[in-house]
Amino acid sequence: MSGVRTESALRDAQPHVFWLDDPAAPDAAEQLAGEQRADLAIVGGGYTGLWTALRAKERYPELDVVVLESGTCGNAASGRNGGFCDASLTHGFGNGQARWPDELPALERLGEENLDAIGATIAKYGIDCDWQRTGELTVATAPHHLEGLAEEAVARQALGHKVTLLDADQTRAEVNSPTYLGALADHSGTALVEPARLAWGLRQACLDHGIRIHENSPVTSLRGDLLLTATGSLRAGRIALATNAFPSLLRRLRLYTVPVYDLVLMTEPLSDEQLTAIGWRDRQGIGDASNLFHYYRLTRDNRILWGGYTPLYYFGSRIDPALEQRDSIHEMLARHFFATFPQLEGLRFTHRWGGVIDTSTRFCAFFGTASEGRIAYALGYTGLGVAATRFGADVMLDLLYGETSERTQLRMVRQRPLPFPPEPLRAAAIHLTRWSMSHADSHAGHRNLWLKTLDRLGLGFDF
């Protein structure tokens, strides 16, 4: 698609998050004020924090629970992601197979149980977030993808996964794109959800359980059992840290994750004719099999969300709202969109945005405690945390309250990733890794010496 036509498609795109641009958004809760106490304090009002609060009251109804959120609940990564709620706890089957092969059957089962529990919670509390257990297509857009998908299909079927390998014609019968050469269809392991509405629904469920939530209350300091904000303080018997991409209150954790910006587009609603032109009758989530990949899905009013491909890291782990818009990246995403669906030429984008997620060197969440077990943390979800955050919440509660569970016995839970190096090595290593991933995508999947070295060390960078 020409630059002029891409510019036309983006001309009216608002620089706002589609999911947050919703009249259903709740009014902000009051700031923390004065000196308060709680049995359990949770720092962060995204998915991890909200699940931790809700699961705490479900597991231990007698607890007095308080959530402190620097902005408003769900306003960061939890409210601006693609809404892919994946059963995987390990950022995909391949990552789990490479790192914890002996535990993989248990990890996959726990992930499925966790996804089922999220659906049950949404039904129980009547959360209006368009939850749909659609499954997902991982599409091959280059010949070398086909072998990898075939190998994954065999391995996953051996564990009882409901997956099917599709050829090019079968794939295009599902969703019609000239770029598709085949696909791996996962029929039940992914649900789609409206991410901000899920966060708001969890927030309301927390309030209904008597959990106190204070928004616009960034924690400025952690001193033992005391959390300080600009307007008040909270002393708590136990503390759960759920700040994810943002700098941890435990300084020793700050080298274990880096913040990465992911940019997204949303189209106007498709007409019936446009929907017919692409098929997509089963409304699956879709991602391609590249290292630098796109993810996309339909909304309840038949828009297409289109994101991914270029994870952006800024020197010094910079986080700034100004980084949520990048004309060149949004224009590139638009070009890729119309290359995938040329039959939709003329479709306009209504929203363009970005947001920060965190990534760890092992590509999935990690957990731990501090202050003799009175503080717990879960972070490093690496872009696949919509479902995994509920698992992380239960892990933190197990650790805080001394519960021995199948979760806490997992090496995946007990081990931490290696840290990223300090700057300037960090930025250099990340940019070299991203360049190498792009090079592999354009050279039949061939991994250069740098990527092979990272593979041997069990390290990497992903989103």
MILUMDO-911463 format. One line per field, with one value per residue (C-alpha): x, y, z; residue number from 1; residue in three letters. Coordinates in Angstrom, 1 decimal. Example, Ala and Ser with C-alpha at 12.3 -4.5 7.8 and 13.67 -1.06 7.14 Angstrom:
X = c(12.3	13.7) .
Y = c(-4.5	-1.1) .
Z = c(7.8	7.1) .
nr = c(1	2) .
rest = c(ALA	SER) .
//
This chain:
X = c(0.0	1.4	2.4	-0.3	-3.0	-1.6	-1.6	-5.2	-6.1	-4.5	-5.6	-8.5	-7.0	-7.2	-4.1	-6.1	-6.5	-9.7	-10.5	-10.1	-12.2	-15.3	-18.3	-18.3	-15.1	-15.7	-15.1	-11.8	-11.7	-10.4	-6.7	-5.1	-5.4	-4.1	-2.6	-4.2	-3.7	-4.5	-3.8	-2.7	-1.6	-1.3	0.7	-0.6	-4.2	-3.7	-4.6	-2.0	-3.0	-6.8	-6.6	-4.4	-7.0	-10.0	-8.3	-7.2	-10.8	-12.0	-9.4	-9.2	-12.5	-11.4	-8.5	-8.7	-7.3	-6.2	-5.1	-3.0	-2.9	-0.7	-3.3	-6.6	-7.1	-6.5	-5.1	-1.7	-0.9	-4.0	-6.3	-4.5	-3.4	-4.8	-7.2	-5.6	-6.2	-3.9	-3.8	0.0	1.9	5.2	4.7	4.0	4.4	7.9	9.3	8.0	9.3	12.8	13.0	11.0	10.3	9.8	7.2	5.5	2.5	1.8	2.3	0.0	-2.7	-2.4	-2.7	-5.9	-7.4	-6.4	-8.1	-11.2	-11.3	-11.1	-14.1	-15.9	-15.1	-16.3	-19.6	-19.9	-19.5	-21.3	-18.4	-19.3	-16.1	-17.1	-15.3	-15.1	-13.2	-12.4	-9.0	-6.2	-4.5	-0.7	-0.2	2.8	3.7	7.1	8.0	10.3	7.4	5.7	8.3	8.2	4.5	4.4	6.8	4.8	1.6	3.1	4.5	1.2	-1.0	1.2	0.1	-3.6	-3.9	-6.7	-4.6	-4.8	-2.3	-3.8	-2.5	-2.7	-6.1	-7.6	-6.1	-7.4	-10.8	-10.7	-9.4	-8.6	-5.2	-2.8	0.1	-1.0	0.9	-0.6	-1.4	-1.6	-5.1	-5.5	-9.2	-9.6	-6.4	-7.1	-10.0	-10.6	-11.6	-12.1	-9.1	-10.1	-13.6	-12.1	-10.0	-13.0	-15.1	-12.4	-12.2	-15.9	-15.8	-13.1	-15.2	-18.2	-16.0	-15.2	-11.7	-10.5	-9.1	-7.2	-6.4	-4.1	-2.0	1.5	3.6	6.8	8.5	8.5	9.9	9.5	5.8	5.0	3.9	4.1	2.2	2.1	-1.2	-1.1	0.5	-0.5	0.9	0.3	1.1	1.8	2.5	2.1	4.0	2.2	3.8	5.0	6.7	7.2	10.3	9.9	9.9	12.5	15.5	17.2	14.5	15.0	17.6	15.3	12.9	13.0	10.1	9.2	6.7	4.2	2.1	-1.4	-4.0	-7.8	-9.9	-13.4	-16.1	-16.1	-19.1	-20.9	-19.2	-15.8	-16.3	-17.4	-14.2	-12.0	-14.1	-13.1	-16.4	-15.0	-13.4	-10.2	-7.3	-4.4	-0.7	2.0	4.9	7.7	10.1	8.8	5.2	1.8	-1.2	-4.8	-8.4	-12.0	-13.9	-17.6	-18.5	-16.3	-13.3	-9.8	-7.2	-3.7	-0.5	2.9	5.9	8.3	9.0	10.6	13.2	14.5	17.9	17.9	14.6	12.8	9.0	7.2	3.7	5.3	6.6	3.1	2.8	5.3	4.2	6.7	5.7	2.0	2.5	4.5	1.8	-0.8	1.3	1.6	-2.2	-3.1	-0.4	-2.2	-5.7	-5.5	-9.2	-9.8	-8.1	-10.0	-10.7	-9.8	-8.2	-10.0	-7.5	-3.7	-1.9	1.0	1.8	4.6	5.0	7.8	10.0	12.4	15.3	13.3	10.2	7.7	6.7	8.8	8.0	9.6	9.6	11.5	11.5	11.4	8.3	6.2	6.6	5.9	6.2	5.2	6.4	8.0	4.9	6.4	3.2	1.2	-0.1	-3.8	-4.4	-1.1	-1.6	-4.3	-1.9	0.7	-1.8	-2.3	1.5	2.0	-0.8	0.7	4.1	2.8	0.6	2.9	0.7	2.5	0.9	1.6	2.4	5.0	6.8	7.4	10.9	9.3	8.0	11.1	13.7	14.4	15.7	19.1	19.2	19.7	23.1	23.3	23.5	24.9	25.3	21.6	20.5	23.3	22.3	18.6	19.1	21.5	19.0	16.1	18.2	19.2	15.6	14.6	17.5	16.4	12.9	14.2	16.7	14.6	14.8	18.6	19.7	23.1	25.9	24.4	21.0	22.6	24.7	21.6	19.8	22.6	22.6	18.8	18.6	16.7	14.4	10.8	7.5) .
Y = c(0.0	3.4	5.9	8.3	5.6	4.6	8.2	8.5	5.4	6.9	10.5	10.4	7.9	9.3	9.0	7.3	3.7	2.3	0.1	3.0	5.4	3.9	5.5	2.4	3.6	4.0	7.2	7.3	6.2	8.5	9.0	7.5	10.0	10.0	7.1	3.7	0.1	-3.2	-6.9	-7.0	-4.1	-4.4	-1.9	-1.7	-1.8	-3.7	-7.4	-8.7	-6.4	-6.8	-10.6	-10.7	-8.6	-10.6	-14.0	-12.9	-12.2	-15.4	-17.5	-15.6	-13.6	-12.2	-10.2	-6.4	-5.7	-2.4	-1.7	1.4	2.4	5.3	6.2	4.4	0.7	-0.9	2.3	0.8	-2.5	-4.2	-1.9	-1.3	-4.8	-6.9	-8.9	-12.3	-14.4	-17.4	-20.5	-20.6	-19.7	-19.8	-17.3	-20.1	-23.9	-23.7	-21.5	-23.9	-26.9	-25.4	-24.4	-26.8	-29.9	-32.1	-29.7	-28.9	-31.3	-29.8	-26.2	-26.8	-28.3	-25.5	-23.0	-24.6	-24.7	-21.1	-20.1	-22.0	-20.2	-16.8	-17.6	-18.8	-15.6	-13.5	-15.4	-15.4	-11.6	-10.7	-8.9	-7.5	-7.9	-9.9	-13.1	-15.6	-18.9	-18.6	-20.3	-19.0	-19.4	-19.2	-18.5	-19.3	-16.4	-17.8	-21.3	-22.0	-21.4	-24.6	-27.0	-25.3	-25.4	-29.1	-29.9	-28.0	-29.6	-33.1	-32.1	-30.5	-33.3	-35.7	-33.7	-33.8	-30.3	-29.7	-28.4	-29.0	-28.4	-26.6	-26.3	-23.1	-23.7	-24.8	-21.7	-19.3	-21.0	-19.9	-16.4	-15.2	-13.7	-14.2	-14.2	-17.4	-20.6	-22.7	-22.5	-24.2	-24.0	-24.1	-24.7	-23.9	-22.6	-18.9	-16.6	-13.1	-10.4	-6.6	-5.8	-2.6	-3.9	-7.0	-4.8	-2.6	-5.7	-7.1	-3.7	-3.7	-7.3	-6.2	-3.2	-5.5	-7.7	-4.7	-4.2	-0.6	0.9	4.2	5.5	8.4	7.3	6.5	4.9	6.9	4.8	1.4	1.3	-2.0	-2.5	1.1	2.4	6.1	8.3	12.0	12.2	9.4	6.2	2.6	0.1	-3.5	-7.0	-8.2	-6.5	-7.7	-5.8	-5.7	-2.9	-5.0	-2.8	0.2	0.4	-1.9	-0.6	-3.3	-1.9	-5.2	-6.3	-3.5	-5.3	-8.3	-6.7	-4.0	-1.9	-2.4	-0.3	-2.1	-0.1	-0.9	0.2	-0.2	-0.1	1.3	-1.5	-3.7	-3.8	-7.2	-7.2	-6.6	-9.4	-11.7	-10.9	-12.1	-14.8	-15.1	-16.8	-18.3	-15.0	-16.6	-14.6	-14.6	-14.3	-15.0	-17.4	-14.8	-13.7	-10.2	-11.0	-9.3	-10.2	-9.3	-10.0	-8.9	-6.8	-7.2	-4.5	-6.1	-3.8	-5.3	-4.7	-4.9	-4.7	-6.0	-6.5	-3.9	-3.9	-0.6	-0.2	3.2	3.8	3.8	1.8	5.1	5.2	8.3	8.8	10.6	7.2	5.9	7.5	6.9	8.0	5.8	2.7	3.2	3.8	0.6	-1.3	0.1	-1.0	-4.5	-4.6	-3.9	-6.4	-9.0	-8.0	-6.2	-6.7	-4.2	-1.3	1.8	0.8	3.5	3.4	5.1	4.7	4.4	4.0	2.3	1.0	-0.3	-4.0	-5.7	-8.5	-10.8	-12.8	-16.0	-14.5	-15.2	-14.2	-14.8	-14.7	-14.2	-12.7	-10.2	-9.0	-12.5	-13.4	-10.4	-9.0	-10.9	-10.0	-11.2	-9.5	-10.1	-11.4	-10.4	-9.5	-12.6	-11.8	-11.4	-14.9	-15.6	-12.7	-14.7	-17.5	-15.0	-13.7	-17.1	-17.7	-14.5	-15.4	-18.9	-17.3	-14.6	-17.0	-20.0	-22.3	-25.3	-25.9	-27.5	-24.0	-23.3	-26.6	-25.7	-24.9	-22.3	-20.6	-21.2	-20.0	-16.4	-15.3	-13.9	-10.1	-7.8	-6.0	-2.4	0.4	0.9	-2.8	-3.4	-1.2	-2.5	-6.2	-5.5	-3.7	-6.4	-9.1	-7.3	-6.8	-10.5	-11.6	-9.5	-10.9	-14.4	-13.7	-12.5	-15.4	-18.5	-18.6	-18.9	-17.8	-16.0	-16.6	-14.0	-15.7	-19.1	-17.9	-16.5	-19.8	-21.8	-19.4	-19.6	-15.8	-13.5	-10.6	-10.8	-9.1) .
Z = c(0.0	-0.9	1.7	0.6	1.1	4.4	5.5	4.5	6.5	9.6	9.1	11.6	14.1	17.6	19.8	22.5	23.8	22.3	25.3	27.7	25.5	26.9	28.8	31.1	32.7	36.5	38.4	40.2	43.9	46.6	47.2	50.3	53.1	56.6	58.5	57.7	58.5	56.7	56.9	53.3	51.1	47.4	45.3	41.8	40.5	37.3	36.7	39.1	41.9	41.4	41.1	44.3	46.2	45.0	45.5	49.0	50.0	48.4	50.1	53.4	53.9	57.2	55.8	55.6	52.1	50.6	47.0	46.2	42.5	41.1	38.5	37.9	37.9	34.5	33.0	32.1	30.4	31.8	30.0	26.7	25.6	22.8	25.0	24.3	27.4	26.9	29.0	28.8	32.0	30.3	27.4	25.0	24.8	23.2	26.0	28.6	26.8	26.5	30.2	32.2	30.2	33.2	34.6	31.3	31.8	35.2	33.9	31.0	33.2	35.7	32.9	31.6	35.1	35.6	32.3	33.2	36.6	34.9	32.8	35.9	37.8	34.9	34.9	38.8	39.1	35.8	34.3	30.9	29.0	25.9	27.1	24.3	24.3	20.6	20.4	18.3	14.9	14.7	11.0	8.9	6.7	5.5	4.4	7.4	9.8	8.6	10.0	13.4	13.6	12.6	15.4	17.9	16.8	17.5	20.9	22.0	20.8	22.8	25.9	24.9	23.5	21.1	18.2	14.5	11.8	8.7	5.2	3.2	1.8	5.1	6.8	4.2	4.5	8.2	7.5	4.0	3.6	0.6	3.1	4.9	4.0	6.8	10.5	13.9	15.2	19.0	19.6	23.3	24.8	24.2	25.1	23.9	26.3	26.4	28.6	30.3	31.0	32.6	34.9	35.8	36.5	38.8	40.5	41.1	42.4	44.8	46.0	46.5	48.8	51.0	49.6	49.9	46.7	46.6	43.1	42.1	45.1	43.9	46.6	47.0	49.6	51.3	54.8	56.4	56.7	55.9	52.5	52.0	49.4	49.0	50.8	53.4	54.7	55.0	57.5	56.6	58.0	54.5	51.2	47.6	44.9	41.6	39.7	36.7	34.1	36.5	38.8	41.7	45.3	45.9	44.1	43.8	41.3	38.9	36.7	36.3	33.9	31.2	30.0	26.3	24.3	22.1	19.6	18.3	15.8	15.8	12.7	12.2	12.2	9.2	6.9	6.3	2.8	4.3	6.9	4.1	2.1	5.0	6.5	10.1	11.1	14.2	15.4	16.6	17.9	15.3	15.6	13.1	13.7	13.2	15.9	15.4	15.1	14.7	16.8	15.8	16.7	16.1	18.6	19.5	17.0	14.3	14.4	13.9	16.5	14.9	17.0	17.7	15.4	16.8	20.6	21.5	24.3	25.3	26.9	30.7	30.8	30.1	30.7	29.4	28.0	25.1	23.9	23.4	19.9	17.1	13.6	11.8	13.7	13.3	9.6	9.3	11.1	8.7	5.7	7.2	7.9	4.3	3.0	5.1	4.1	0.7	0.2	3.0	1.3	2.1	5.7	8.2	11.6	14.4	17.3	17.6	20.9	22.7	26.1	28.2	29.2	31.0	29.8	31.6	30.3	30.6	28.8	31.5	35.0	38.1	41.8	45.2	48.6	50.7	54.3	55.8	53.7	54.5	51.0	47.8	44.2	40.7	37.6	34.2	32.3	28.9	27.1	27.9	31.3	30.9	32.2	34.0	36.4	38.2	38.6	39.9	42.4	43.9	44.0	45.9	48.4	48.8	49.6	51.9	54.0	54.1	51.9	50.4	47.1	43.8	42.5	45.1	44.4	40.7	39.6	37.4	40.6	42.7	40.2	39.1	35.7	35.2	35.3	32.4	32.4	33.4	30.9	28.4	27.9	28.4	25.5	23.2	24.0	23.5	20.2	18.9	19.9	18.2	15.0	15.1	15.5	12.5	10.5	11.3	10.1	6.8	6.4	6.6	10.5	10.6	14.0	14.1	16.6	19.0	19.1	19.4	22.3	24.1	23.4	25.1	28.1	28.3	27.8	25.5	24.8	23.7	24.0) .
nr = c(1	2	3	4	5	6	7	8	9	10	11	12	13	14	15	16	17	18	19	20	21	22	23	24	25	26	27	28	29	30	31	32	33	34	35	36	37	38	39	40	41	42	43	44	45	46	47	48	49	50	51	52	53	54	55	56	57	58	59	60	61	62	63	64	65	66	67	68	69	70	71	72	73	74	75	76	77	78	79	80	81	82	83	84	85	86	87	88	89	90	91	92	93	94	95	96	97	98	99	100	101	102	103	104	105	106	107	108	109	110	111	112	113	114	115	116	117	118	119	120	121	122	123	124	125	126	127	128	129	130	131	132	133	134	135	136	137	138	139	140	141	142	143	144	145	146	147	148	149	150	151	152	153	154	155	156	157	158	159	160	161	162	163	164	165	166	167	168	169	170	171	172	173	174	175	176	177	178	179	180	181	182	183	184	185	186	187	188	189	190	191	192	193	194	195	196	197	198	199	200	201	202	203	204	205	206	207	208	209	210	211	212	213	214	215	216	217	218	219	220	221	222	223	224	225	226	227	228	229	230	231	232	233	234	235	236	237	238	239	240	241	242	243	244	245	246	247	248	249	250	251	252	253	254	255	256	257	258	259	260	261	262	263	264	265	266	267	268	269	270	271	272	273	274	275	276	277	278	279	280	281	282	283	284	285	286	287	288	289	290	291	292	293	294	295	296	297	298	299	300	301	302	303	304	305	306	307	308	309	310	311	312	313	314	315	316	317	318	319	320	321	322	323	324	325	326	327	328	329	330	331	332	333	334	335	336	337	338	339	340	341	342	343	344	345	346	347	348	349	350	351	352	353	354	355	356	357	358	359	360	361	362	363	364	365	366	367	368	369	370	371	372	373	374	375	376	377	378	379	380	381	382	383	384	385	386	387	388	389	390	391	392	393	394	395	396	397	398	399	400	401	402	403	404	405	406	407	408	409	410	411	412	413	414	415	416	417	418	419	420	421	422	423	424	425	426	427	428	429	430	431	432	433	434	435	436	437	438	439	440	441	442	443	444	445	446	447	448	449	450	451	452	453	454	455	456	457	458	459	460	461	462	463) .
rest = c(MET	SER	GLY	VAL	ARG	THR	GLU	SER	ALA	LEU	ARG	ASP	ALA	GLN	PRO	HIS	VAL	PHE	TRP	LEU	ASP	ASP	PRO	ALA	ALA	PRO	ASP	ALA	ALA	GLU	GLN	LEU	ALA	GLY	GLU	GLN	ARG	ALA	ASP	LEU	ALA	ILE	VAL	GLY	GLY	GLY	TYR	THR	GLY	LEU	TRP	THR	ALA	LEU	ARG	ALA	LYS	GLU	ARG	TYR	PRO	GLU	LEU	ASP	VAL	VAL	VAL	LEU	GLU	SER	GLY	THR	CYS	GLY	ASN	ALA	ALA	SER	GLY	ARG	ASN	GLY	GLY	PHE	CYS	ASP	ALA	SER	LEU	THR	HIS	GLY	PHE	GLY	ASN	GLY	GLN	ALA	ARG	TRP	PRO	ASP	GLU	LEU	PRO	ALA	LEU	GLU	ARG	LEU	GLY	GLU	GLU	ASN	LEU	ASP	ALA	ILE	GLY	ALA	THR	ILE	ALA	LYS	TYR	GLY	ILE	ASP	CYS	ASP	TRP	GLN	ARG	THR	GLY	GLU	LEU	THR	VAL	ALA	THR	ALA	PRO	HIS	HIS	LEU	GLU	GLY	LEU	ALA	GLU	GLU	ALA	VAL	ALA	ARG	GLN	ALA	LEU	GLY	HIS	LYS	VAL	THR	LEU	LEU	ASP	ALA	ASP	GLN	THR	ARG	ALA	GLU	VAL	ASN	SER	PRO	THR	TYR	LEU	GLY	ALA	LEU	ALA	ASP	HIS	SER	GLY	THR	ALA	LEU	VAL	GLU	PRO	ALA	ARG	LEU	ALA	TRP	GLY	LEU	ARG	GLN	ALA	CYS	LEU	ASP	HIS	GLY	ILE	ARG	ILE	HIS	GLU	ASN	SER	PRO	VAL	THR	SER	LEU	ARG	GLY	ASP	LEU	LEU	LEU	THR	ALA	THR	GLY	SER	LEU	ARG	ALA	GLY	ARG	ILE	ALA	LEU	ALA	THR	ASN	ALA	PHE	PRO	SER	LEU	LEU	ARG	ARG	LEU	ARG	LEU	TYR	THR	VAL	PRO	VAL	TYR	ASP	LEU	VAL	LEU	MET	THR	GLU	PRO	LEU	SER	ASP	GLU	GLN	LEU	THR	ALA	ILE	GLY	TRP	ARG	ASP	ARG	GLN	GLY	ILE	GLY	ASP	ALA	SER	ASN	LEU	PHE	HIS	TYR	TYR	ARG	LEU	THR	ARG	ASP	ASN	ARG	ILE	LEU	TRP	GLY	GLY	TYR	THR	PRO	LEU	TYR	TYR	PHE	GLY	SER	ARG	ILE	ASP	PRO	ALA	LEU	GLU	GLN	ARG	ASP	SER	ILE	HIS	GLU	MET	LEU	ALA	ARG	HIS	PHE	PHE	ALA	THR	PHE	PRO	GLN	LEU	GLU	GLY	LEU	ARG	PHE	THR	HIS	ARG	TRP	GLY	GLY	VAL	ILE	ASP	THR	SER	THR	ARG	PHE	CYS	ALA	PHE	PHE	GLY	THR	ALA	SER	GLU	GLY	ARG	ILE	ALA	TYR	ALA	LEU	GLY	TYR	THR	GLY	LEU	GLY	VAL	ALA	ALA	THR	ARG	PHE	GLY	ALA	ASP	VAL	MET	LEU	ASP	LEU	LEU	TYR	GLY	GLU	THR	SER	GLU	ARG	THR	GLN	LEU	ARG	MET	VAL	ARG	GLN	ARG	PRO	LEU	PRO	PHE	PRO	PRO	GLU	PRO	LEU	ARG	ALA	ALA	ALA	ILE	HIS	LEU	THR	ARG	TRP	SER	MET	SER	HIS	ALA	ASP	SER	HIS	ALA	GLY	HIS	ARG	ASN	LEU	TRP	LEU	LYS	THR	LEU	ASP	ARG	LEU	GLY	LEU	GLY	PHE	ASP	PHE) .
//
